[in-house]
Amino acid sequence: MKKLIALFAVTSMASTAAVASVALSGSASVSYDDNGTFASATSYDADMTIVGTAGGTTLTASYDMDGSSMSTTAVDLTTTIGPVTIAADMFDEVTADSTAATAGTAGQQVYESTDTGVTVSLDVPIGDATVALDNSGNVILSGTWSGVTLSHTVGDTTSTTATVALAGIDMNVTNKGGTTTWDIATTVSGIDLTLTSGQDVTAAFGLAGNTMTVSAFSQNASAAASAGNAAGTHANGYGTYSSASAASYSTVAIARDLTSGATLTATYSTKDDSLTLKAAVTF
């Protein structure tokens, strides 16, 4: 493992000397929300992604450009050496508060784990399967057979995911730590329908460039905080904050592509009786 990481480090330094191609993409949007009976608010978002490729090595870096200064959101480097693929996550995203279990935003981790790491994958001669090992000691087995994609991770938290695309139906199933979640998507009479294990339903219909999406979100019960530890080795992993119950609500969103190249979306939500107008462009 250490030798492979060392080889990856040498490869990354050599490839930066002569980048064959660089691709730039991004998006920007501005939203106005009347917030129902509360004070209205305007928000902005602008993101940029840079992709550099040299042979079998690719660097992808993403940035958030709105606000007082540009900030990094992701940096990933991948390289392929024969049957071996090495991927490095070079950015540690800090999103959680590390205070008491009852503080912070509901649903965040109590302790923040380190997101950076290296994964080494090996294409082995057992059909379409791939065996991968990351720097946390997790072993990932994945592959696709007869339209079904399976991935099984053995490590701190054993998880299995399955993706099926057959007869016009797309289904995703995930079992992690003994808890199973799923979603199903299909198209009926030109209407795209999505149903999740949380009893959320979404229906999208209309012509290209002029669509309406209706979504119904079920009620969520409150959840107590779970204790964990900073190393993530506790039975509860890093732990979670408590979360309050949420009532069911629905949204209706109408999106229209404009001749200017932007997309205008109007969204009404029964959650707070609000109307949001959003103009967005992708380049």
NORZITA-V599755 format. One record per residue. RES is the residue in one small letter. SS is DSSP state (A for helix, B for strand, O for the rest). PHI is phi in whole degrees, 0 to 359 (NA if undefined). Layout:
<<RES	SS	PHI> <RES	SS	PHI>>
This chain:
<<m	O	NA> <k	A	295> <k	A	294> <l	A	294> <i	A	294> <a	A	297> <l	A	297> <f	A	297> <a	A	298> <v	A	294> <t	A	297> <s	A	294> <m	A	291> <a	A	290> <s	A	288> <t	O	287> <a	O	286> <a	O	214> <v	O	281> <a	O	290> <s	B	206> <v	B	229> <a	B	243> <l	B	241> <s	B	217> <g	B	182> <s	B	206> <a	B	212> <s	B	206> <v	B	226> <s	B	233> <y	B	242> <d	B	238> <d	O	284> <n	O	57> <g	O	60> <t	O	277> <f	O	267> <a	O	294> <s	O	291> <a	B	211> <t	B	240> <s	B	231> <y	B	229> <d	B	209> <a	B	216> <d	B	229> <m	B	220> <t	B	232> <i	B	244> <v	B	238> <g	B	247> <t	B	232> <a	B	219> <g	O	63> <g	O	265> <t	B	246> <t	B	227> <l	B	248> <t	B	238> <a	B	233> <s	B	241> <y	B	222> <d	B	262> <m	O	258> <d	O	276> <g	O	99> <s	O	284> <s	O	206> <m	O	285> <s	B	232> <t	B	281> <t	B	244> <a	B	194> <v	B	219> <d	B	231> <l	B	233> <t	B	230> <t	B	213> <t	B	240> <i	B	234> <g	O	63> <p	O	277> <v	B	257> <t	B	243> <i	B	243> <a	B	237> <a	B	238> <d	B	268> <m	O	259> <f	O	238> <d	O	264> <e	O	277> <v	O	257> <t	O	235> <a	O	247> <d	O	279> <s	O	250> <t	O	271> <a	O	299> <a	O	296> <t	O	262> <a	O	257> <g	O	82> <t	O	277> <a	O	302> <g	O	94> <q	O	284> <q	B	288> <v	O	288> <y	O	243> <e	O	269> <s	O	275> <t	O	276> <d	O	273> <t	O	290> <g	B	170> <v	B	235> <t	B	240> <v	B	251> <s	B	247> <l	B	231> <d	B	282> <v	O	253> <p	O	283> <i	O	229> <g	O	76> <d	O	259> <a	O	276> <t	B	229> <v	B	249> <a	B	232> <l	B	225> <d	B	255> <n	O	286> <s	O	269> <g	O	90> <n	O	284> <v	B	253> <i	B	244> <l	B	250> <s	B	214> <g	B	177> <t	B	233> <w	B	222> <s	O	53> <g	O	83> <v	B	246> <t	B	256> <l	B	241> <s	B	219> <h	B	232> <t	B	249> <v	B	247> <g	O	182> <d	O	302> <t	O	232> <t	O	289> <s	B	219> <t	B	225> <t	B	235> <a	B	224> <t	B	237> <v	B	235> <a	B	230> <l	B	221> <a	O	53> <g	O	79> <i	B	241> <d	B	252> <m	B	227> <n	B	236> <v	B	231> <t	B	229> <n	B	240> <k	B	225> <g	O	60> <g	O	88> <t	B	255> <t	B	250> <t	B	232> <w	B	207> <d	B	211> <i	B	233> <a	B	229> <t	B	205> <t	B	237> <v	B	233> <s	O	53> <g	O	81> <i	B	254> <d	B	276> <l	B	246> <t	B	226> <l	B	232> <t	B	244> <s	O	294> <g	O	275> <q	O	66> <d	O	268> <v	B	232> <t	B	228> <a	B	231> <a	B	238> <f	B	209> <g	B	128> <l	B	271> <a	O	301> <g	O	88> <n	B	209> <t	B	235> <m	B	231> <t	B	237> <v	B	248> <s	B	231> <a	B	235> <f	B	247> <s	O	283> <q	O	291> <n	B	248> <a	O	282> <s	O	290> <a	B	229> <a	O	282> <a	O	290> <s	B	245> <a	O	281> <g	O	218> <n	O	219> <a	O	295> <a	O	275> <g	O	76> <t	O	269> <h	B	291> <a	O	302> <n	O	264> <g	B	67> <y	O	274> <g	O	84> <t	B	222> <y	O	283> <s	O	287> <s	B	227> <a	O	277> <s	O	291> <a	B	229> <a	O	286> <s	O	291> <y	B	204> <s	B	228> <t	B	226> <v	B	230> <a	B	237> <i	B	246> <a	B	243> <r	B	223> <d	B	281> <l	O	265> <t	O	294> <s	O	285> <g	O	100> <a	O	267> <t	B	242> <l	B	255> <t	B	233> <a	B	247> <t	B	234> <y	B	251> <s	B	235> <t	O	281> <k	O	299> <d	O	226> <d	O	55> <s	B	245> <l	B	238> <t	B	243> <l	B	251> <k	B	227> <a	B	249> <a	B	222> <v	B	221> <t	B	236> <f	O	230>>
